[in-house]
Structure formats: structure tokens, C-alpha cells
Amino acid sequence: MAFEDMDIKKLRIIIITALVLFFVGCLVLIKIGAEKMGISGGEPPLLKLMEESKVIRGTNIKALNENLGKEVTVRDTIEDIKIQNGTWVLKLHYLSVPLQGNLLKSFKHSYKPSELKGKTVKITGVIKITSEAGLSIVPKQTKDIKVLD
């Protein structure tokens, strides 16, 4: 009797293991198929939503002040563009975005000042207060500025 019980326990373990491996294999095949069809690219929606929650709205002056000196991502609308002494300054609701040097050169190739007014942007950089621009966000690279519409 003990011998027969042992065989049934082994058989159950083997069957459960085989089922788990079968389902894992199916999931892998589904993922590979989705990638080949081009329907699994990009970030998972939940991850994208979590990332969006880290973005500060440019109209939230309290959050901007709390993050002074820190690198953040801000989403806002370009209200005006000032061009002076070889520098572009994008004026948002409360922030200025100074663009100069290599950053300005590469940004100029993609956009004209007249095209930017009223556009929504997402900018990553350090929030600072300067005597020239006031409360500003300073991006490091062109990829830190994304024109969304």
C-alpha cells in the first residue's frame, strides 16, 4: 500500500511540473509572437502611467518651488519665445527655459521659434533661480526637451 501511494505522489509532482512548464512555454511563445508582430513594443501602460505621475505640471508653483535645485521633469505650454544675444528663452507659465550653445544649435535644427508658441513640452532638467531668467529649468541635452504636440 505504501509503495502505491509513493507512485501516485511522484506522478502528481510530475504532472504539476509538466503543466507549469507547459504554461510558461506558452507565455514565452505569446511574448515572442507579439514582439514579431510589433504589438508588444514600448513601455507597459502601468509603467508609463507611473512615470507620468512623476511629471510636475508647470502650473503647479508649489511643486516647482519644492523641487528647487533638483532634477525633475516638467510638462507645460510654451507661452512665448524670447531671442536675445544668441540665446533662446522659452517662456512657460512660471518657468523659463534658456537654450544656448550646443543645446541651442541642435534644437534649432528641429524647430523654428514661430512653430513652438502654444506647444506642450516635457522638459527634464534642474530647477534654478537666476537673475537673468528667474525661476528656470535647465536641460542638459536636446533629448531632455520633448515637444508633445
N, C-alpha and C positions, 0 to 999 in steps of 0.2 A: 504494500500500500504506500509506503514512504517513497519507494522508487517511482511510482506512477505520479505522485504529487510533484516530485522534483522535475520530471519531464514536462509537466504542464506549466510549472513556473518558468522554466527555461524557454518553453515555446511562447509564453506570453511576453517575456522580455524581448525575444527575437522579433515577434510580430510588432510590438510597440516601437522598437528601434527602427524596423523597416518602414513603418508608417511615418515616423518623424523624418527619416531620411528622404522618403518619397516627397513629403510636403515641402521640405527645404529645397529639394531639387526643383520642384515645380515653381517655387518663388524665384529661384535663380533664373530659370528659363523665362519666366514672365518679365523679369527685370531686363535680361539681355534682349528679349524681343522688343520691349518698349524702347530701349536705347537705340536699337537698329531702326525702329520706325520713327525715331525722333520725337517721341512723345513723353520722354522722361527727363529731358534736358532742363537745366535751370535749377533753381532752389526749390525745396519743398515749400508749399504755401505757408505752413505754420512757421518755418524758419524765416521766411520773408516777412510775415506779419510781426514776428518778434523783433526783427531788425528795424522795421518801420516804427515800432514803439520806442526805439532809442533815438529817433529823429526828433529834434526840437523844432517846433513851429517858430518861424521868425517873428510872429506877432506876440509870442509869449516872453515878454520882457523879464519877468521874474526868473524863468528858467535860463534865459541868456545871462542874466547877472549872476545866478548861482553857479554857472559854468565858466565864469571869467577865468582865463588862464588855462583852461582845459581844452583838449581837442574834442570836438563834437561835430555832429552832422546837423545842419540846419536846412529846413525846407521853407522857402519864401518866394515872393514875387519880386521881380526887378521893377522898381518904380521909376528909376532914372539912371542914366549913364553919364558921368562927367569925364571929360577927357582933358587932362592938363599936364603939361611938362612930360609928355611921353608915358603917362600913366592913365589907365582906365580905372575909374572907381564906380563899381556897380552899387547903386543905392537901393537897399531893400527897405522894409518897414522901419526897423530900428538899427540895422547893421549896414556898414559899408564894406565892400569887398575890393581892396586895392589889388590891381593887376599890373605888374611891371616886370621888366627884364625878360628872361626866357619864358616865364609863365605867360606873359602878355603876348610874346611872339607866337607861341604855339596856339594860344586861344584865338588870336586874330585870324589865323588860317581857317578856322572853323566858323566864326561868327562875325557879323558886322554889327556895330552899335545899334543901328536902326532896327535890326531884327530882334534884339534882345528885350526891348522895353515891353513890359507886360507878361513876359515869360516866367514860368515857375522854374526854380532851380533848387538843386540839392547840393549844398556845399559842405565839404569836410575841411576843418581847419581849427586853429586855435583862436579863441575869442580874446581880443585885447582891447585896451583903450589907448588911443594915440591922440596926440594934439592935432595932427593933420586930419584924421578921418573919424575921430570919436570912437564909438563902440564899433569894432570891426571884427571880421573873421578873416584870417589869413590862410588861404590854401597853400599847400606846398607844391603841388603838381597840377597839371591840366586835368588829369583824371579825377581830381578832387572836386571838380565843378561839373555837374551834370545838368544840362538843360533838359527839362522833362517834357515841355510842350512848345 
